[in-house]
Amino acid sequence: MRDFILHQALARDSTFAFPKLRRMIRSWFARRHLRTVEQLDDYMLTDIGLTRDDLRRLRGLPLDVDMAEEMTRLREARAAKGVRRR
């Protein structure tokens, strides 16, 4: 399923004239929305499966990396380990 979604995203990007620019603009908007998530308290972050360290790591990612995918990967990795941080 993950390969299908990745292929679908790559195919969608290839239909635009400047796919890398499109990804960077989407990432820039996602970073703006990350500010809202950073304002949540630690209990709410724990409830959605993130930590302050995760938010710092997401903010430091390059613009061409999809933050939503990376956020999902962090949550799934933590859930697989069964670790709940504060």
Secondary structure, DSSP 8 states (H G I E B T S, - for coil): -HHHHHHHHHHHHHTSS-HHHHHHHHHHHHHHHHHHHHTS-HHHHHHHT--HHHHHHHHTS-TTS-HHHHHHHHHHHHHHHT----
